[in-house]
Amino acid sequence: MEFTYLDNAATTPMATEVVDVISEQMANNFGNASATNYFGRQARKVLDESRHTIAQSINAKDSEIVFTSGGTESDNTAVIETALSRQKLGKHIITTAVEHEAILKSMAYLETLGFDITYLKPNRRGEITVDQVKTALTDDTILVTVMYGNNETGAKNPIAEIGNLLKDHQAFFHTDAVQAYGQEDIDVHAEHIDMMSTSAHKINGPKFIGFLYINDDIHIPSFVKGGDQETKRRAGTENVPAIAGFAQAVKLITPEVKDERRDRYFGFKQKIQEILKANDVPFEVNGPTDEHALNHVFNLYLPGIDRGVLLTRLDLEQFAVSGGSACTAGSLEPSHVLVAMFGEDSPKINDSIRISFGKDNTEDEIVKFSNKLVDIIKDLTN
């Protein structure tokens, strides 16, 4: 019996085509992309082609893509460097209470430096509204950072509307799109996004590589100090094999593939609910159940079922799911996302699990998982 992997919001397995590209680059293209010799030029060619592929995927210019070590560095760079470089214009920042830890811990650091942070609370669907941003906005606001889609509930935020609100304001607009990139149709210019963070390992690419989109009109210092790589916006020798692998992962997600996956994942959500209802298992969905959600993320509240016990039982039955963000899942602390949505006394905090789908999942796997979930819940409640 093989494991069924349903934790794709935490990370995804590398696609075979991505592994092949990385292996080929590691074996045959070892040059430093900053060197002017033959080997450096070959590496630079791969770097430039990869940057172009990725820029096209979000309707950006090649010059607006800055390669980083992943989502955390991209988030840290956008938030901390914007704050430190623009504090003479104001020290007010707007974010949400359901952001990834890479944003929230950056905010906590900035608070120690005297910055004033407004944390917008979501509604019970996990969403932030443009009116909340408008109400919180002041003349001193220098940055607004709102995630594109939540990594625990899948709730999407009105990014284009927020971008339109801010287009004539001094505040830079950043969005953490680590979960949304590759799932949603993103156009950074049409949505008036100034900066956007991504990570390759969420789209069947390699770990420890991502990019920060920075609009050409935006100027912030490099977070990593050192050489003049990435046109002086991110120091450090470029990881050409990983970048080439990232670009290959992007190439695999054609518009047709993206549409097919979204439809399939939505069907998976429907199938799980159908089987739970047919077996009289009580449950609630944490987050939107319509088009306002990332379809690959599904958060279930199962009343009276301790998530720790359930996750262990599922793991023993060779089904891999999670209790929330992979960055905090090993902690005894409750999900800050569910706390923000429902309050710290809600039973949903301890009785919810996250199921997240990937490109290799099949309906047969979902049916088997759902039936096993029913069996375990009935065993725990009898």
N, C-alpha and C positions, 0 to 999 in steps of 0.2 A: 504493500500500500504506500502510495506516494503522498507527500504533503500537498495540500491545496493552499496556495499562497493568496491571501486576501488582505494584505497589508501594504498595498501599492502606494498609499499616501506617505508611508514612511520612506520607502525606496522601491525602485523597480529593478528587475533583472536586466542586465545589459543584453540588447538585441545581438543576435549572432553577427549581423552585418557590421555592427559597431565594434565588436570584438575583433573582427577581421581587419577593419580599417586601422584600429589602434595597433594591432600586432604588426601590420605591414609598415606603419610609420615608425614604430620602435625599432624594427629590424633594419630599415633601409633609409631612414631620414633622421639622423641624429644631430644635424647641424643646429647652431644657435641662430634663431631668426633675426638677431640683431647684427650678426656678422656679415661682412660684405663679400666673403669668398663664395665659391660655388656651393658648398654645403649650406651656408647660411642663406643663400638665395633660394635654394630648394625648399628650405624650411619656411622662409618668408612667403613663398608662393602658396604653400599649403595653408599658412596662417591667413593670408589675404583672401583666398578662395572660401575658407571656412567662415571668415567674418562676413563675407558677402552673403553666403547662404543664410546665416542666422539673421542678418539685418533685414533681408527680404521677408523673413517669416513674420515680422512685426511692422513692416512698412517703415523701416528706419534707414538712415544712411549708414554706410559702412563705418564712417568716422564716429558714429554714435554708439558703437558697441565696444565695451571695455571688458576684457576677459578677467575673471577673478577666480578665487578658489571655490566659489559656490555662493549659495544664497545668504549665508551668515555674513560673509565679508561684504557682499554687495549691499545688504541692509545696513551694516555698520558704517560703510563708507557714505552712503546716501544720507543717513541721519546725522552722524557725528560730524562729518566734514562740512555739511551744509550749516549745521548749527554753529560750529566754531568759526567758520569763515564769514558768516552773515550776522553775527550777534550785534554788530553796530546798528543794524537795521531793526532790531527787536529781538526779544528772547522768548517769544511765545511759539509753541509748537502744538499742533493738533494731531492726535492719533486715536486709536481705538483700544478698548479694553480686551479685545480678542486677537490681537496681533501675535505673531510668532515671538518666541523669547528673544530672537535676534534683534527685534525692534524694541520690545519692552525693556530689555536689559540695557540697551543703548539709551533709552529714555531715562531709566533710573540713574545711569551715569551722568547724563546731562543735568538732571535735577540737582546733583551734588555740586554742579558748577553754577547754579543759580538760574537755570532755565525754567520757565513756567510751562508745564505740560498739561494739556487738556485731554483726558481719556474719555472718548465717546463710548457710551454703553449701547449695546445692540438691543433690538427688540427680541421677543421670544422666538423669533425665527432665526435669530443670529445676525440680522442685517443692520447696517448703518444707513441712515437716510441723508440725502443732500441737504435737507433743511437743518439737520443737526450740525453739519459742517458750517453752513451759512450762519447759524446762530452763534457758534463758537468763534468764528473768524473775527479778528481785530486788526487794527492798523499795524500792530507789532508782530503779527503772525509771519514767521519766515519759512515755515515748512508745514505741509500737511501730508501725512503718510497713512494711507488706508489700504489694507490688503485687498487684492482683487477677488480672491475666493478663499474661504477659511479651510484650513487643513484638518479640522476636526469635524465640522458639520457640513462643509461644502457650500455654505451660504455665500452668495455673491453680493458684492456691493456695487452701487451705481457709479462706476468709475468715470464713464464718459460725462455724466452729469456733474460730478465733482470737478472734473477737469475743466469743463466749460465754465463753472462758477469761478474757478481760480485763474482763468487765462489772462485776466487783466489785473490780477492782484500780485503783490510782490512775493507772496509765498510760493516756493517751489512745491510741486506736487509729485510725490513718490508713491509707488505702489509695489508691494511685495506680491509678485505674480508667480512665486515658486510652485504653487499647486495648480495655477490656472494656465500657465504656459504649456502649450501642447494639447490642452483640452479645449480652450476657448479661442475664438477668432479675435486677436488683439491687433489694433492699429494705433500705435502710440501717438501719431500726429492727429488722427481724427478724434482721439479721445483726450487730447491735450495733456498727455502724460509727460512730465519733465524727466523723471527717472523711474526705472523699473528693474527689479531684481528677479533673477531666475537661477535654476540649478539643473545641471544635466542629468543627475541621477534620478530625477522624478519622471523623465521621459525615455527611459531605457538607454540612457547614456552612462558615461563613467562618473564616478564620484570625484569630488574635489576639483570640479570645474564648473563654472557658471559664467554669467555675464551681468554687468550692470549697464543698462541702456541709460545714456546721458544725452539729452538734447544738446545739439551743437551750441545753442544759445546759453547753456548752463555751464558755469565754470566753478568747480570746487577742487580743492587740493587732493593729491593722491593720499589715500589712507595708509598705504604701504610705502615706506620711505626707502629710497635706493636709487636704482638706475632710471633711465628715461624711456623704459618700455611703454607700450600702449599710449604713444604720443604724450608721455609724461603724466599719464593719469593713473597708472598702476605699475609700480616698480616690481621687478622680478622677471627672470627669464621665462618666456611663454612656454607653457606645456603643450607643445605642438601635437603630439599624439592624442592627448585627451581632447584638445580643441577640435582636431579632425574627427574624433569619435563623436563629439557633441554635434558637429555639423551633420554627420551621417545620421544620427538619431533624428535630427530635425527633418532631413530629407525624407525619412521614412513616414513622417506624419503628413501625408498629402491631405488636401481638403476633403477628399473622399474618405480617406481612412479616419480622419477626425470625426466626420459626421457619422460614420458607421459605428465607431466606438462609443460615441455619446448615446446613440440610440440603443446599442447593446447594453451599456451600463444602466441606462434608465430601465430597460427591461429586466435587468438583474434585480434592481430595487423592487420592482413590481412583483417579481416572482417570490422574493423572500417574504414580502408582506402577505402575498396570497397564501403561502404555505403556513405561515404563522396564524393567520385568520382561520384557515381551514381546520387547524388543530386547536382552536380556542386558546391560543397563547396570547395573553395581554401584552401590548407593546405600544410605544409611541415613537414617532420619528423626531429626533432633535434636529431642527433645521427645516428648510423648505423642502417640499415634496414635488415642486413644479420646476419650470424652466429657470427659476432663480437660484438654482443650485448647481455646483459642479457635480456632474453625474457619476463620477468615479468614487465619490466619498459618501458614505451612508452611516449615520450615527443613530443607534437604536437604544431606546430606554426600555429595559425589561424589568418591571416592578418586582422588587423582592429578590432579585438575582444579583448577588455580589459579583462585581466584574472580575475581581481577582480569582475567585473560585471558577467562574465561567471560562475565563481565558485559559486557566490551567487545564480544565477539562477538555476544552476544544483543542489545545495543543497536544494533549495526550491522544486525541483522536485524529491528530495530524491535519488540523486546520489552523492556519496562522492568521489571526486578526489582532487587534490592539485595543487598549483602553483609551487611546487618545494620541496626542502628539508623541512621536518617537523620541523627541528630545526630553520629554518629562515622564514617559511611560514607566520608567523604572523607579520613579519617586512615589512616596506615599501621599504626596500632595494631591488635592483634587484638581481636576481640569479647570484652569482659569477661564476657559471659554464657556463651559457650562455654568460656572459660578456667575459669570457676567450676564448670562442669559436668564438664569432661573433663580439666582440667589444661593448663598452658601449653605442654607438649610434644606435645599431641595433634595429629595431622595434620588433625583436623576444624576446627581454628582457621582454617586458610587455604584449605580446600577445601570450604567450605559457602556456600550462598546462601539468601536468604530470598525466598519468593514469597508475596505477600499479595493476597487477592481483595477485590473490591468489588462493589457492587450492579449494575454494568453488565456485568460479565464473563459470558461465555456458555461453554457446554461446547465449542462449536466453536473458540473462542479457545484454550481449554485444550488441546484436541487438537492444534491447530496449534503451540502453544508447546512441548508435550511432544515432538512429532515433530522440531521444529527443535532442541530441546535434545539429543535423541538424535544428530542429524546432527553437531552441533558437537562433542559428546563423542567420537564415533567419529573425527572428523577430527583432534581433538587427541591421540588415543591411538594413531593409526596411523602 
